[in-house]
């Protein structure tokens, strides 16, 4: 009886260790001020569970169930940006209606960040479109504490924080990028810069570049932090409302880069704003960033 109890105990311990390992969260390393991925790892899809790819974490368990077989998040050579740095790419699947999509991936930061730059490339499958009966809404990034960046309407692009619109541009959105209402099947470069406001002041920064053009440029943002010291993670991408394509269609993502104020190779846009630059423009033609000016606490 005692021997049996010992065996049961050992089995339970090993089961707990396995469960902890299975559910542990990776984090991207920002100690140098810069992190990037080309998804240069094994082919993967979300039913395989955890994976090892540059500190990226698996997202949710959702699937796009409009097609047979069902479509789930992938890392695949088919999603590689050919003008990027090689490796593979992330393939996200979206179906019709509201929030019918595969699980996405998550970048957990190794420490909370109150100022951050992100650059990434996206390709919507050619012909992808949304219903005219609803307001187009598609979250491209979803941060902790309720902050997201999304297309809003056919032309708008914005930041929303805890249900409150923080910054908005009425141009530069879906129609302008695709030159119409359907996905063009081409790769487009996206970059953002967000900086937390000081205390309750409207002095945060919210910027968006698309294909190296500054689309949104606000220095009056007021972000909301509850108990956090900064943004702790970002989902790439998130959910959406009312595509109308009759099947699951893919959205490919590649060559993600994340920078903090400690990064030393920023470039400047035409207005002197610091940005990471395109994947083909990584030369150190740079201006050092200013130190962070404060932490937002609401």
HELIX and SHEET records of a PDB file:
HELIX    1   1 UNK A    2  UNK A   23  1                                  22    
HELIX    2   2 UNK A   46  UNK A   48  5                                   3    
HELIX    3   3 UNK A   77  UNK A   79  5                                   3    
HELIX    4   4 UNK A  144  UNK A  146  5                                   3    
HELIX    5   5 UNK A  174  UNK A  178  1                                   5    
SHEET    1   A 5 UNK A  34  UNK A  37  0                                        
SHEET    2   A 5 UNK A 249  UNK A 259 -1                                        
SHEET    3   A 5 UNK A  89  UNK A  94 -1                                        
SHEET    4   A 5 UNK A  74  UNK A  76 -1                                        
SHEET    5   A 5 UNK A  44  UNK A  45 -1                                        
SHEET    1   B 6 UNK A  34  UNK A  37  0                                        
SHEET    2   B 6 UNK A 249  UNK A 259 -1                                        
SHEET    3   B 6 UNK A 115  UNK A 124 -1                                        
SHEET    4   B 6 UNK A 187  UNK A 195 -1                                        
SHEET    5   B 6 UNK A 204  UNK A 210 -1                                        
SHEET    6   B 6 UNK A 213  UNK A 221 -1                                        
SHEET    1   C 7 UNK A  57  UNK A  58  0                                        
SHEET    2   C 7 UNK A 105  UNK A 113 -1                                        
SHEET    3   C 7 UNK A 231  UNK A 236 -1                                        
SHEET    4   C 7 UNK A 137  UNK A 143 -1                                        
SHEET    5   C 7 UNK A 147  UNK A 152 -1                                        
SHEET    6   C 7 UNK A 156  UNK A 161 -1                                        
SHEET    7   C 7 UNK A 164  UNK A 169 -1                                        
SHEET    1   D 6 UNK A  57  UNK A  58  0                                        
SHEET    2   D 6 UNK A 105  UNK A 113 -1                                        
SHEET    3   D 6 UNK A 231  UNK A 236 -1                                        
SHEET    4   D 6 UNK A 137  UNK A 143 -1                                        
SHEET    5   D 6 UNK A 240  UNK A 243 -1                                        
SHEET    6   D 6 UNK A  97  UNK A  98 -1                                        
SHEET    1   E 2 UNK A 267  UNK A 268  0                                        
SHEET    2   E 2 UNK A 274  UNK A 275 -1                                        
END                                                                             
